[in-house]
């Protein structure tokens, strides 16, 4: 039986894919995960880590609709804003 997914999908592929698919959009982590994860070998923790890395690198921004954020967390009131055009290239 062939493998359905490559088990060696690097996180840089996930980051690049997120940047392409969500260019110019603002979404919550839950929205990103539910929309993007279907048929892919990533779990929600992978998405959280990928978005955190993109935010640390200054590629995406995240902000809370409730005011100030506590660290690099992504509860439902935090929106992640993807740039119109970006490349991660890690």
N, C-alpha and C positions, 0 to 999 in steps of 0.2 A: 504494500500500500504506500503510495507516495506521500511525502510530507505536504500538508496543506500550506504551511508557512515556513519560511526560512527562520530557523531558530537563532540566527546570528544577525538580526536586524539591528544595526547600530542606532544609537539615539540621535545621531546627526541626521539620519534619514527621516526620523520622526519630526525633528525640528524643521528641516527643509520642507517637508510635506505640509506641516501646519502653516508655515509662512506662505506657501503657494495657495493652498486651499482657502485660507481665511484672510487673504490680503484685503486690507481696507475695512475689515469688519471688527465689531466689538461684541464679544461673547463671554459668557461665564465658563469656568472650567467644565461644569456639567454639560453645557451645550456643546462645547468643543468635543468632549469625550463621546457623547451620545451620537453626534453626527459623524465623527471621523473614525471611530474604533471598529465599526462594523466590517468584518472580514479582514481585520488586521491583527497581528500578534501582540498588541500592546494592551496593558492594563491601565487603569486610571492613575496609578502611582507613576507610571512612565510619562503620562501626559503632564502630571503635576511637575515632575522633574524637568521635562523638556521646556515647559513654560517658564519655570523658575530660572533655568539657564538663559533663555531668551531675554528675560527681564533683567537678570544680572548683567548681561552683555549689552543692555541698552537697546535691544532690537524691538521689543514690544514694551508697552506700558500697561500697568494695571492700576485701577483706581476703584475705590469703594463708593457706592451710592449712599452709604451711611456715614461718611466722614472719613476719619483717619483709619488707616490699616494698621494691623499688628504684624509686622514682619512680612515675609514673603509667603503669605497664605492665600488661599483662593476659595473662601466661602461663597455662597450663592449671591451675595451682594457685591462681589468684586468682578468687574468687567476687565477683560484682557483686550487691549486695542492692538491690532496687527497693522503694520505699515502697509501702504499701497503696494510698494515694491521693495522687497528685501531678499537678501540671500545670506544664509547662515554660513555655509561653506566650511564647516568643521571637518 
